[in-house]
Amino acid sequence: MGGRIVSDADRRIAERVKAARIAAGVSQTQLGDALGISFQQIQKYEAGANRWSGGMLQGAALRIGVPVAGFFNAASEAA
């Protein structure tokens, strides 16, 4: 049934969120608790299976302690 397609840009954002989480010493459980979802859902988001919404990215950035813009690379994310 026509599910959402996860793009390469979505996957790059997912990788950046995961790298920032690990660098900050935040576990998947801690991030999930802060966002009101399970650590299994965090695994799906970080694997790129689920797309990060703007609100979820903002919540993750606040919990991890990084700016939301850090998840994007404007120079290489055209279109």
N, CA, C and O atoms as a GROMACS GRO file, in nm:
protein
  316
    1MET      N    1   0.082  -0.120   0.000
    1MET     CA    2   0.000   0.000   0.000
    1MET      C    3   0.085   0.124   0.000
    1MET      O    4   0.130   0.162   0.109
    2GLY      N    5   0.112   0.187  -0.100
    2GLY     CA    6   0.184   0.312  -0.118
    2GLY      C    7   0.235   0.382   0.006
    2GLY      O    8   0.190   0.492   0.037
    3GLY      N    9   0.329   0.321   0.077
    3GLY     CA   10   0.388   0.385   0.194
    3GLY      C   11   0.482   0.498   0.154
    3GLY      O   12   0.515   0.514   0.036
    4ARG      N   13   0.522   0.572   0.251
    4ARG     CA   14   0.616   0.681   0.224
    4ARG      C   15   0.751   0.626   0.182
    4ARG      O   16   0.796   0.523   0.231
    5ILE      N   17   0.812   0.696   0.090
    5ILE     CA   18   0.945   0.657   0.044
    5ILE      C   19   1.048   0.736   0.124
    5ILE      O   20   1.040   0.858   0.135
    6VAL      N   21   1.145   0.665   0.179
    6VAL     CA   22   1.253   0.729   0.253
    6VAL      C   23   1.364   0.760   0.154
    6VAL      O   24   1.418   0.671   0.089
    7SER      N   25   1.398   0.888   0.144
    7SER     CA   26   1.499   0.932   0.047
    7SER      C   27   1.640   0.920   0.103
    7SER      O   28   1.660   0.893   0.221
    8ASP      N   29   1.737   0.940   0.015
    8ASP     CA   30   1.876   0.941   0.059
    8ASP      C   31   1.900   1.053   0.161
    8ASP      O   32   1.976   1.036   0.256
    9ALA      N   33   1.836   1.167   0.140
    9ALA     CA   34   1.849   1.278   0.236
    9ALA      C   35   1.795   1.237   0.372
    9ALA      O   36   1.854   1.270   0.475
   10ASP      N   37   1.681   1.165   0.375
   10ASP     CA   38   1.625   1.116   0.502
   10ASP      C   39   1.725   1.024   0.572
   10ASP      O   40   1.741   1.030   0.694
   11ARG      N   41   1.790   0.940   0.495
   11ARG     CA   42   1.888   0.847   0.553
   11ARG      C   43   2.010   0.921   0.609
   11ARG      O   44   2.062   0.885   0.715
   12ARG      N   45   2.054   1.025   0.537
   12ARG     CA   46   2.169   1.103   0.586
   12ARG      C   47   2.133   1.174   0.716
   12ARG      O   48   2.215   1.181   0.808
   13ILE      N   49   2.013   1.227   0.724
   13ILE     CA   50   1.969   1.293   0.848
   13ILE      C   51   1.966   1.191   0.961
   13ILE      O   52   2.011   1.220   1.072
   14ALA      N   53   1.913   1.072   0.934
   14ALA     CA   54   1.907   0.966   1.035
   14ALA      C   55   2.047   0.931   1.085
   14ALA      O   56   2.067   0.913   1.205
   15GLU      N   57   2.142   0.922   0.993
   15GLU     CA   58   2.281   0.892   1.032
   15GLU      C   59   2.338   1.002   1.120
   15GLU      O   60   2.410   0.975   1.216
   16ARG      N   61   2.307   1.127   1.087
   16ARG     CA   62   2.359   1.240   1.166
   16ARG      C   63   2.298   1.245   1.304
   16ARG      O   64   2.366   1.278   1.401
   17VAL      N   65   2.169   1.213   1.314
   17VAL     CA   66   2.105   1.208   1.446
   17VAL      C   67   2.172   1.099   1.531
   17VAL      O   68   2.205   1.123   1.647
   18LYS      N   69   2.192   0.983   1.473
   18LYS     CA   70   2.255   0.873   1.546
   18LYS      C   71   2.396   0.911   1.592
   18LYS      O   72   2.432   0.888   1.707
   19ALA      N   73   2.475   0.969   1.502
   19ALA     CA   74   2.612   1.007   1.536
   19ALA      C   75   2.612   1.112   1.648
   19ALA      O   76   2.694   1.104   1.739
   20ALA      N   77   2.521   1.208   1.641
   20ALA     CA   78   2.514   1.312   1.746
   20ALA      C   79   2.471   1.252   1.879
   20ALA      O   80   2.522   1.290   1.984
   21ARG      N   81   2.376   1.158   1.875
   21ARG     CA   82   2.329   1.092   1.998
   21ARG      C   83   2.444   1.016   2.064
   21ARG      O   84   2.464   1.027   2.185
   22ILE      N   85   2.518   0.941   1.985
   22ILE     CA   86   2.629   0.863   2.039
   22ILE      C   87   2.737   0.956   2.094
   22ILE      O   88   2.790   0.932   2.202
   23ALA      N   89   2.770   1.062   2.019
   23ALA     CA   90   2.873   1.156   2.064
   23ALA      C   91   2.835   1.223   2.196
   23ALA      O   92   2.921   1.256   2.277
   24ALA      N   93   2.704   1.244   2.216
   24ALA     CA   94   2.657   1.308   2.338
   24ALA      C   95   2.641   1.210   2.454
   24ALA      O   96   2.612   1.250   2.566
   25GLY      N   97   2.660   1.081   2.426
   25GLY     CA   98   2.646   0.980   2.532
   25GLY      C   99   2.502   0.955   2.573
   25GLY      O  100   2.476   0.918   2.688
   26VAL      N  101   2.409   0.975   2.481
   26VAL     CA  102   2.267   0.954   2.508
   26VAL      C  103   2.227   0.819   2.450
   26VAL      O  104   2.255   0.790   2.333
   27SER      N  105   2.163   0.736   2.530
   27SER     CA  106   2.121   0.604   2.483
   27SER      C  107   1.993   0.616   2.400
   27SER      O  108   1.924   0.717   2.404
   28GLN      N  109   1.965   0.512   2.325
   28GLN     CA  110   1.840   0.509   2.248
   28GLN      C  111   1.720   0.514   2.342
   28GLN      O  112   1.618   0.576   2.309
   29THR      N  113   1.730   0.450   2.457
   29THR     CA  114   1.622   0.452   2.555
   29THR      C  115   1.600   0.594   2.608
   29THR      O  116   1.486   0.639   2.620
   30GLN      N  117   1.709   0.663   2.640
   30GLN     CA  118   1.696   0.800   2.691
   30GLN      C  119   1.634   0.892   2.587
   30GLN      O  120   1.548   0.974   2.620
   31LEU      N  121   1.676   0.879   2.462
   31LEU     CA  122   1.620   0.962   2.357
   31LEU      C  123   1.474   0.927   2.334
   31LEU      O  124   1.390   1.015   2.318
   32GLY      N  125   1.444   0.799   2.332
   32GLY     CA  126   1.305   0.756   2.316
   32GLY      C  127   1.216   0.809   2.426
   32GLY      O  128   1.106   0.857   2.400
   33ASP      N  129   1.263   0.801   2.551
   33ASP     CA  130   1.186   0.854   2.664
   33ASP      C  131   1.159   1.003   2.648
   33ASP      O  132   1.048   1.050   2.674
   34ALA      N  133   1.260   1.078   2.604
   34ALA     CA  134   1.245   1.222   2.585
   34ALA      C  135   1.144   1.254   2.475
   34ALA      O  136   1.077   1.357   2.480
   35LEU      N  137   1.134   1.166   2.375
   35LEU     CA  138   1.044   1.189   2.263
   35LEU      C  139   0.909   1.119   2.279
   35LEU      O  140   0.819   1.137   2.196
   36GLY      N  141   0.895   1.040   2.385
   36GLY     CA  142   0.770   0.970   2.409
   36GLY      C  143   0.749   0.849   2.319
   36GLY      O  144   0.635   0.812   2.289
   37ILE      N  145   0.859   0.787   2.276
   37ILE     CA  146   0.852   0.667   2.193
   37ILE      C  147   0.949   0.563   2.248
   37ILE      O  148   1.032   0.593   2.333
   38SER      N  149   0.938   0.440   2.199
   38SER     CA  150   1.023   0.333   2.247
   38SER      C  151   1.162   0.338   2.183
   38SER      O  152   1.182   0.402   2.080
   39PHE      N  153   1.256   0.269   2.246
   39PHE     CA  154   1.390   0.263   2.187
   39PHE      C  155   1.387   0.188   2.054
   39PHE      O  156   1.470   0.212   1.967
   40GLN      N  157   1.290   0.096   2.039
   40GLN     CA  158   1.278   0.026   1.912
   40GLN      C  159   1.241   0.123   1.800
   40GLN      O  160   1.289   0.109   1.687
   41GLN      N  161   1.157   0.222   1.830
   41GLN     CA  162   1.123   0.323   1.731
   41GLN      C  163   1.245   0.408   1.698
   41GLN      O  164   1.266   0.445   1.583
   42ILE      N  165   1.326   0.440   1.799
   42ILE     CA  166   1.449   0.515   1.775
   42ILE      C  167   1.538   0.435   1.679
   42ILE      O  168   1.599   0.492   1.589
   43GLN      N  169   1.545   0.304   1.699
   43GLN     CA  170   1.624   0.220   1.609
   43GLN      C  171   1.575   0.233   1.466
   43GLN      O  172   1.656   0.242   1.374
   44LYS      N  173   1.445   0.235   1.446
   44LYS     CA  174   1.389   0.248   1.312
   44LYS      C  175   1.421   0.386   1.252
   44LYS      O  176   1.456   0.396   1.134
   45TYR      N  177   1.410   0.491   1.333
   45TYR     CA  178   1.442   0.625   1.286
   45TYR      C  179   1.589   0.634   1.248
   45TYR      O  180   1.624   0.689   1.143
   46GLU      N  181   1.675   0.581   1.332
   46GLU     CA  182   1.819   0.589   1.307
   46GLU      C  183   1.863   0.502   1.189
   46GLU      O  184   1.963   0.531   1.124
   47ALA      N  185   1.790   0.396   1.163
   47ALA     CA  186   1.822   0.309   1.049
   47ALA      C  187   1.770   0.367   0.918
   47ALA      O  188   1.802   0.318   0.810
   48GLY      N  189   1.688   0.472   0.930
   48GLY     CA  190   1.632   0.532   0.809
   48GLY      C  191   1.505   0.463   0.763
   48GLY      O  192   1.454   0.496   0.656
   49ALA      N  193   1.452   0.369   0.842
   49ALA     CA  194   1.328   0.302   0.806
   49ALA      C  195   1.208   0.394   0.824
   49ALA      O  196   1.109   0.383   0.752
   50ASN      N  197   1.216   0.485   0.921
   50ASN     CA  198   1.113   0.586   0.945
   50ASN      C  199   1.172   0.723   0.918
   50ASN      O  200   1.291   0.745   0.939
   51ARG      N  201   1.088   0.814   0.872
   51ARG     CA  202   1.133   0.952   0.844
   51ARG      C  203   1.116   1.037   0.970
   51ARG      O  204   1.015   1.028   1.039
   52TRP      N  205   1.217   1.119   0.999
   52TRP     CA  206   1.210   1.212   1.111
   52TRP      C  207   1.121   1.330   1.073
   52TRP      O  208   1.143   1.392   0.968
   53SER      N  209   1.023   1.362   1.155
   53SER     CA  210   0.943   1.483   1.133
   53SER      C  211   1.017   1.602   1.192
   53SER      O  212   1.112   1.584   1.269
   54GLY      N  213   0.975   1.720   1.157
   54GLY     CA  214   1.038   1.840   1.211
   54GLY      C  215   1.030   1.846   1.363
   54GLY      O  216   1.128   1.881   1.429
   55GLY      N  217   0.914   1.812   1.418
   55GLY     CA  218   0.898   1.813   1.563
   55GLY      C  219   0.985   1.711   1.633
   55GLY      O  220   1.041   1.738   1.739
   56MET      N  221   0.996   1.593   1.573
   56MET     CA  222   1.081   1.490   1.631
   56MET      C  223   1.228   1.531   1.625
   56MET      O  224   1.303   1.507   1.720
   57LEU      N  225   1.269   1.592   1.514
   57LEU     CA  226   1.407   1.640   1.504
   57LEU      C  227   1.435   1.746   1.608
   57LEU      O  228   1.542   1.747   1.669
   58GLN      N  229   1.340   1.836   1.628
   58GLN     CA  230   1.359   1.941   1.728
   58GLN      C  231   1.372   1.880   1.868
   58GLN      O  232   1.459   1.920   1.945
   59GLY      N  233   1.286   1.785   1.900
   59GLY     CA  234   1.293   1.720   2.030
   59GLY      C  235   1.424   1.645   2.049
   59GLY      O  236   1.483   1.649   2.157
   60ALA      N  237   1.468   1.576   1.944
   60ALA     CA  238   1.595   1.503   1.952
   60ALA      C  239   1.711   1.600   1.972
   60ALA      O  240   1.800   1.574   2.053
   61ALA      N  241   1.710   1.709   1.899
   61ALA     CA  242   1.818   1.808   1.911
   61ALA      C  243   1.823   1.865   2.052
   61ALA      O  244   1.931   1.882   2.108
   62LEU      N  245   1.707   1.895   2.109
   62LEU     CA  246   1.704   1.947   2.246
   62LEU      C  247   1.760   1.847   2.344
   62LEU      O  248   1.839   1.883   2.432
   63ARG      N  249   1.720   1.719   2.332
   63ARG     CA  250   1.766   1.615   2.426
   63ARG      C  251   1.915   1.588   2.410
   63ARG      O  252   1.986   1.567   2.508
   64ILE      N  253   1.961   1.587   2.285
   64ILE     CA  254   2.102   1.557   2.258
   64ILE      C  255   2.190   1.678   2.288
   64ILE      O  256   2.307   1.663   2.323
   65GLY      N  257   2.133   1.798   2.276
   65GLY     CA  258   2.210   1.919   2.305
   65GLY      C  259   2.284   1.974   2.184
   65GLY      O  260   2.393   2.029   2.198
   66VAL      N  261   2.224   1.960   2.066
   66VAL     CA  262   2.282   2.013   1.944
   66VAL      C  263   2.177   2.096   1.871
   66VAL      O  264   2.057   2.078   1.894
   67PRO      N  265   2.220   2.187   1.783
   67PRO     CA  266   2.121   2.262   1.705
   67PRO      C  267   2.058   2.172   1.598
   67PRO      O  268   2.125   2.083   1.544
   68VAL      N  269   1.932   2.195   1.568
   68VAL     CA  270   1.863   2.117   1.465
   68VAL      C  271   1.938   2.127   1.332
   68VAL      O  272   1.946   2.029   1.258
   69ALA      N  273   1.992   2.243   1.304
   69ALA     CA  274   2.064   2.263   1.177
   69ALA      C  275   2.182   2.168   1.163
   69ALA      O  276   2.226   2.141   1.051
   70GLY      N  277   2.232   2.117   1.273
   70GLY     CA  278   2.343   2.022   1.268
   70GLY      C  279   2.307   1.891   1.200
   70GLY      O  280   2.396   1.815   1.160
   71PHE      N  281   2.177   1.862   1.186
   71PHE     CA  282   2.134   1.740   1.120
   71PHE      C  283   2.126   1.757   0.968
   71PHE      O  284   2.103   1.660   0.895
   72PHE      N  285   2.146   1.879   0.921
   72PHE     CA  286   2.136   1.910   0.777
   72PHE      C  287   2.269   1.961   0.727
   72PHE      O  288   2.348   2.018   0.802
   73ASN      N  289   2.293   1.940   0.599
   73ASN     CA  290   2.412   1.994   0.534
   73ASN      C  291   2.363   2.064   0.409
   73ASN      O  292   2.351   2.002   0.303
   74ALA      N  293   2.335   2.193   0.422
   74ALA     CA  294   2.273   2.269   0.314
   74ALA      C  295   2.350   2.260   0.182
   74ALA      O  296   2.289   2.261   0.075
   75ALA      N  297   2.480   2.252   0.188
   75ALA     CA  298   2.561   2.251   0.066
   75ALA      C  299   2.537   2.126  -0.018
   75ALA      O  300   2.547   2.130  -0.140
   76SER      N  301   2.505   2.013   0.048
   76SER     CA  302   2.490   1.890  -0.028
   76SER      C  303   2.346   1.839  -0.031
   76SER      O  304   2.320   1.732  -0.086
   77GLU      N  305   2.252   1.914   0.027
   77GLU     CA  306   2.114   1.867   0.037
   77GLU      C  307   2.022   1.940  -0.060
   77GLU      O  308   1.906   1.964  -0.027
   78ALA      N  309   2.068   1.975  -0.176
   78ALA     CA  310   1.983   2.043  -0.273
   78ALA      C  311   1.870   1.951  -0.318
   78ALA      O  312   1.890   1.834  -0.350
   79ALA      N  313   1.749   2.008  -0.319
   79ALA     CA  314   1.626   1.938  -0.361
   79ALA      C  315   1.606   1.818  -0.280
   79ALA      O  316   1.509   1.746  -0.300
   0.00000   0.00000   0.00000
